[in-house]
Amino acid sequence: MTRETTQGTSRAPAHTGVVGRSLPADDAAAIVAGDLEYVTDRRVDGMLHGAVHRSAHPHARIVSVDTARAASEPGVVAVLTAGDVPCNQLGTDSENGAVLAGDVVRQVGEAIALVAAADPETARRAADLIEVGYEPLPVVDGPDSPAPVTVHPRGNVAGTLTFESGDVATALSSSDLVVDVDTTTSAQEHVAIETPGGMAEWDLGKITVWCGSQNPGLHRKLVAHALRLNLDDVRLVSNPVGGAFGSRNDDPAPVYLALLAWHTTRPVHLHLSRRETIVAGPKRHPYRTRVRLGFDRAGTLRAIDSRAVADTGPYVTAGRNVLKTSAELSSGPYAAPNARFDGTVAYSNNANAGAFRGFGAPQVAFALETAVSEAAVELGLDPVQIRRANLTRPGDAHSLYGHTVSRSLRASQTLDAAAAHPWWRDRDAWAAGSAGPWRRGTGIAMAIKGVGMGSGKGDTARARLIVSATGTVNIWAGPNHTGQAIGTAYRQIAADTLGIDHDRIRVHVGDSELVPESGATAASRSMYAGGSAVHQVCGRLRAVLDEPGVDTGASFDDVAAHLVASGRAEYEAEFVLPDVDDIGRIPPEALADYAPHAVYGCSAQVVRLEVNTLTGEIRLHGVVCAVDAGVAVNPGATVGQAEGGVAQGVGFALFEEYRLDAGVPVTTSLENYLIPTAMDVPPIETVLVTGHENTGPFGAKGMSEVVVVPTAPAIAAAVGSATGFWPRHLPMTPERVRAGLSAMSGEGTSERSGRRSAAERARTRARPENMSAEPAEGAS
Amino acid sequence: MSGDSMRVNGTPARGHDPGARLLDVLRDDLGLRGVKEGCGIGECGSCTVLLDGEPVCSCLVFAGQAEGRDVVTAEGLAPAGELGRLQQEFVDHQALQCGYCIPGVVVSAAAHLAGADHVDESSVREALSGNLCRCTGYSKLVAAVLATADDGDQA
């Protein structure tokens, strides 16, 4: 459908606009008072408590499951295993795994049995009393594993994506400079502060699940599928919830809850521990990414050659779509006449990887931006200049796919906004202040990220509106709120579309029974898609209000009463995200397989830091985050998203590494999986780049993912500028930095300095084409 | 069962199991569910409460250790239905997102404002360093606390 309300902004009536104002989140006062009841805070009389028995092995056949001792514990009401699940599969794809493993476990922490008991301690004790007999299988500990088995019968390759435009090999061989960067990035854990859980009740043939979800529609399907229920007999209430970041996209906790409540016909509460959340929950895919960039002497990009191997762990879930995003963003914001992406997503017995804010972008952007930064050094060009000169211009063709890049892309303005900050302009003075082992540096990097699920997907958000006879406008809309105050933004959009006070508007999100299916809180789409649907549904009411004789200047109470009395108080609308205008080189029948985006958000970031050349320690002194969000509907909330995104980027860059040893998790608590504290995150200066996305509500578009992406490569570039050592592996721990600095000053470097000789460059060109998943050279 | 009582948000509370975690007594016995559990091992700070004015992780304190002492949770920082100055600054600064960590953050901040000789950005960051927040990047939290300190009307 076409959007008919794009012009609605011009209608903004006499009412004082609230779009563009920093309104606190609707639930802010309840939060600071400790009064907001999250899904895991829910309690009802007579409820049972759930617990999960999980696999101790990364890969094993299950020989036996003995539940006798657990079942005989006083207080235990139910012990469920694979045979108790009506349809024992998480969704329709068998490679997404079972609800409860019955034959084979493919990951430490995989769920094998569920317990319901009178109190939480009994439930946990009973879960521990379940005895599982295993026959261990060889462990596939990564995409290069020599293990003589595969994780799934069809093999260890979960998916591939290759695409080429132009002739990359020829372009590289004729380039004046080829920069070759071979990187690894680590599995990152979301660490939403509320661990998964909630409550479920089975009543009158219907199941209601209160559990955090970024995708209530998907979770409803997972529950209905596992229990063989009619979709309409499953209700998911998915907030308030304590953080998400991708972790609640296909989390199985709602299915566990539903299964326990259905079996026991009693309310069941479940709240997973931090340890089981870290061990069993999804991670950002660890990647190996190798990028080769060909430039001419003037610094014009001739070719981008990107190869990526992603480790998706035992089940594919979001893996293929993550790889798809990596492919589209492998050329970043840059224009090159020749581009190639060759990607594989592979199974292993490592951590289950899934959706994480940025969704395949941070991994490839780290390699690409590092390569661009190093090219600037080699060519003697300013890092901003080389980027600006090679940016894809709005309306131009995308380097890889050739689709039209949105005219609202403001990559150039975003880059300039970051570079205009004193922390960039004064970088020489900053470096001159280096003292002793502390070397000062400044780095810059940038990224784009698509908004929505991409072309060919039919990505749609919907909204429903009912005017009450007493003058309140109730709106049910999605995507859901997981912390970004999206309901408040919907209210702002509604108020300005309708021209009424925002206090009269109530927005309801996150209830699958009431909110029309609007897709996931994912892909930077909530503001753009959900906000557009709200704008649209309010536009319908507005059109009625504008009819002669309806809005007579009486109070809105009177108008509302009139609307109700005349049967014109209810409205629905949907917004279908636009596909790209021109699909370029993508075969039309395969559009959804590549799913290029019509709209991109952009961020450019500057990092100022010090590196201790004796210890490898990095001290951040500041991050500038320039971000193009189109029009910021709620600027304070938008800045909050930027700051939070940068902090997660800092963690990805410096600390966060979910480690396993032969499939056995090592970093299983917040004692050894470290996320940034208030002392680790430096001052962040966010610059909202003024823009207007013509297809978005009041000019807004998505920005909450792209802000995560440039932080790590900007930090790496600052380390490079400070020391000459260019990190290739994330996180940049003191050990890795120290090893890299040592190697740089000696022979046989495993980490290469950005300043390379012509002979080295020649070797680079001669390097063999094939790439395994682990760097051949010793990782520092 | 304990015969002694602790005072929770100014009200005597008795009858709790002295061997239970203070966190569980507050949440489950007393219904103070602003005290959140995020890790259970004293790393995340979501369960922070004041024990005789000192911030502690209530997951690491036995209820018996609180006997005869004053416990204050986020719910007790202001009279019911009202917000204290510090809490209002968090609202006004949009210093929260999902909000799950925030009751603990506010309690740590209140202790810092009440106890520190001098409050500046560095001291606030240190005071909040035991409270993990995954949403905000901390900048707005720090700003809200500093704004409260500037007002001189602490917590």
Interface residues (C-beta under 8 A of the other chain):
Chain A: S22 P24 A25 D27 A28 A29 I31 V32 A33 G34 D35 L36 E37 Y38 D41 H190 V191 A192 I193 E194 T195 P240 V241 G242 G243 A244 F245 H271 S273 R274 T482 G483 Q484 A485 G636 A637 V639 G640 Q641 A642 E643 G644 G645 V646 A647 Q648 S669 L670 E671 I675 T677 A678 M679 V681 P683 I684
Chain B: L32 R33 G34 V35 K36 E37 G38 C39 G40 I41 E43 C44 S46 T73 A74 E75 L77 A78 L83 Q87 Q88 F90 V91 D92 H93 Q94 L96 Q97 C98 G99 Y100 C101 I102 P103 V106 V124 R125 E126 L128 S129 G130 N131 L132 C133 R134 C135 T136 G137 Y138 S139 K140 L141 V142
